[in-house]
Amino acid sequence: MLKHALLGLLARQPRHGYELKNALEQTLGGNWEINFGQIYTTLGRLERDGLVTSHTDAGDRRGKRDYALTARGRDELEAWLGHPVEKPEALRDKFFIKLVVRHRAGYGGALAMISDQRQAYLKQLREMRTLATEAGDDPLVSLLLEGAMLHLQADLQWLDLCDERLEELAQGGT
């Protein structure tokens, strides 16, 4: 995902790594901290693959490299943007796997585990609401945070369903 985010930021204008890092973090509402190593490693791969080019400004004594999108990079970005996102990880949800393993292994305490997870989701939801308040008027950052909050609300509803089903199992249901 970092690869395509960097290509997207370069679509408008060439930038150097520091600018890309700051622009990406700002775009994501300060919610995803990326280290410079990740940025420069990814830029190196993009350049190796012919998706970006780079050059050093001869007048810049610090030797900063500006990166620019190539035609191939633009094609890659447009292809990525044009495909819907699949969510195969939904069936690999870590909490769900822990819940099933706990139940199948006969450990008990699944309802307490659900309660603990509910508290964790509620805490994350409160944090998201705080971030949304702090985001100000940036409509794209607000949209990102609202999407995250909706996912958390759906997870909370799913935990309610887990409670119901496990209580049915405990009462001898199928």
C-alpha positions as CSV (number, residue, x, y, z in Angstrom):
1,M,0.0,0.0,0.0
2,L,2.9,2.4,0.7
3,K,4.1,1.9,-2.8
4,H,0.9,3.1,-4.3
5,A,0.4,5.9,-1.8
6,L,3.9,7.3,-2.8
7,L,3.0,6.9,-6.5
8,G,-0.2,8.9,-5.8
9,L,1.7,11.7,-4.1
10,L,4.1,11.9,-7.0
11,A,1.3,12.1,-9.5
12,R,1.0,15.9,-9.2
13,Q,4.6,16.9,-8.8
14,P,8.1,15.6,-8.1
15,R,9.1,15.5,-4.4
16,H,11.9,14.4,-2.2
17,G,11.6,11.7,0.5
18,Y,11.1,14.1,3.4
19,E,8.2,15.9,1.6
20,L,6.6,12.5,0.8
21,K,6.8,11.3,4.4
22,N,5.2,14.5,5.7
23,A,2.5,14.6,3.0
24,L,1.6,11.0,3.6
25,E,1.3,11.4,7.3
26,Q,-0.7,14.5,6.9
27,T,-3.0,12.9,4.3
28,L,-3.7,10.1,6.8
29,G,-4.5,12.4,9.6
30,G,-1.3,11.8,11.5
31,N,-2.7,8.3,12.2
32,W,0.1,6.3,10.5
33,E,3.7,7.2,11.4
34,I,6.1,6.0,8.7
35,N,9.9,6.0,9.2
36,F,12.3,7.4,6.7
37,G,13.8,4.0,6.1
38,Q,10.4,2.7,4.8
39,I,10.0,5.7,2.5
40,Y,13.5,5.5,1.0
41,T,13.5,1.7,0.7
42,T,10.2,1.8,-1.2
43,L,11.4,4.7,-3.4
44,G,14.5,2.6,-4.3
45,R,12.3,-0.3,-5.3
46,L,10.0,2.0,-7.3
47,E,13.0,3.4,-9.1
48,R,14.5,0.0,-9.7
49,D,11.1,-1.1,-11.2
50,G,11.0,1.9,-13.5
51,L,8.0,3.5,-11.8
52,V,9.8,6.6,-10.7
53,T,13.0,8.4,-11.6
54,S,15.2,10.5,-9.4
55,H,17.7,13.2,-9.7
56,T,19.8,15.4,-7.3
57,D,19.5,19.1,-7.7
58,A,23.0,20.3,-8.5
59,G,22.4,23.5,-6.5
60,D,21.3,21.6,-3.4
61,R,24.4,21.1,-1.1
62,R,22.4,18.6,1.0
63,G,22.1,16.2,-1.9
64,K,18.4,15.7,-1.7
65,R,16.9,13.5,-4.4
66,D,13.7,14.5,-6.1
67,Y,11.5,11.7,-7.3
68,A,9.2,11.9,-10.2
69,L,6.5,9.5,-11.6
70,T,7.3,7.8,-14.9
71,A,4.7,6.9,-17.5
72,R,4.9,3.3,-16.3
73,G,4.4,4.5,-12.7
74,R,1.3,6.4,-13.7
75,D,0.0,3.3,-15.5
76,E,0.6,1.3,-12.3
77,L,-1.1,3.9,-10.1
78,E,-4.1,4.1,-12.4
79,A,-4.4,0.2,-12.5
80,W,-4.3,0.1,-8.7
81,L,-6.8,2.9,-8.3
82,G,-9.1,1.1,-10.8
83,H,-9.4,-2.2,-9.0
84,P,-11.8,-2.8,-6.1
85,V,-10.3,-3.7,-2.8
86,E,-10.8,-7.3,-1.6
87,K,-10.9,-8.1,2.1
88,P,-9.7,-11.6,2.4
89,E,-8.4,-10.8,5.9
90,A,-11.9,-10.7,7.2
91,L,-11.8,-14.5,7.4
92,R,-8.5,-14.3,9.2
93,D,-9.6,-11.9,11.9
94,K,-7.2,-12.6,14.8
95,F,-9.9,-12.1,17.5
96,F,-12.2,-14.6,15.7
97,I,-9.5,-17.2,15.5
98,K,-8.6,-16.7,19.2
99,L,-12.3,-17.1,20.1
100,V,-12.7,-20.3,18.0
101,V,-9.5,-21.8,19.3
102,R,-10.5,-20.9,22.9
103,H,-13.9,-22.6,22.5
104,R,-12.7,-25.6,20.6
105,A,-9.8,-26.2,23.0
106,G,-12.3,-26.2,25.9
107,Y,-10.6,-23.3,27.7
108,G,-13.9,-21.6,28.6
109,G,-14.0,-17.9,29.3
110,A,-15.1,-16.9,25.8
111,L,-17.7,-14.5,27.1
112,A,-15.1,-12.7,29.2
113,M,-12.8,-12.6,26.2
114,I,-15.6,-11.0,24.2
115,S,-16.2,-8.5,26.9
116,D,-12.5,-7.6,27.0
117,Q,-12.5,-7.2,23.2
118,R,-15.6,-5.0,23.4
119,Q,-13.8,-2.7,25.9
120,A,-10.8,-2.5,23.5
121,Y,-13.0,-1.6,20.6
122,L,-14.8,1.0,22.6
123,K,-11.5,2.6,23.6
124,Q,-10.4,2.7,20.0
125,L,-13.7,4.3,19.0
126,R,-13.2,7.0,21.7
127,E,-9.7,7.6,20.3
128,M,-11.1,7.9,16.8
129,R,-13.7,10.4,17.9
130,T,-10.9,12.5,19.5
131,L,-8.9,12.3,16.3
132,A,-11.9,13.3,14.3
133,T,-12.4,16.4,16.5
134,E,-8.7,17.3,16.1
135,A,-8.8,16.7,12.4
136,G,-10.6,20.0,11.9
137,D,-12.1,20.7,8.5
138,D,-10.1,18.4,6.3
139,P,-12.9,16.4,4.6
140,L,-10.7,13.6,3.4
141,V,-9.1,13.0,6.8
142,S,-12.6,13.1,8.3
143,L,-13.8,10.6,5.8
144,L,-11.0,8.2,6.7
145,L,-11.7,8.5,10.4
146,E,-15.5,8.1,9.9
147,G,-14.8,4.9,7.9
148,A,-12.6,3.6,10.7
149,M,-15.4,4.4,13.3
150,L,-18.0,2.6,11.2
151,H,-15.8,-0.5,11.0
152,L,-15.4,-0.4,14.8
153,Q,-19.1,-0.1,15.3
154,A,-19.7,-3.1,13.0
155,D,-17.1,-5.0,15.0
156,L,-19.0,-4.1,18.2
157,Q,-22.3,-5.4,16.6
158,W,-20.5,-8.6,15.6
159,L,-19.3,-9.0,19.3
160,D,-23.0,-8.8,20.3
161,L,-23.7,-11.6,17.9
162,C,-20.8,-13.6,19.3
163,D,-22.3,-13.2,22.8
164,E,-25.7,-14.5,21.6
165,R,-24.4,-17.5,19.7
166,L,-22.1,-18.6,22.5
167,E,-24.9,-18.4,25.0
168,E,-27.0,-20.5,22.7
169,L,-24.1,-23.1,22.6
170,A,-23.9,-23.0,26.3
171,Q,-27.6,-23.8,26.6
172,G,-27.2,-26.8,24.3
173,G,-28.2,-25.1,21.1
174,T,-26.7,-25.9,17.7
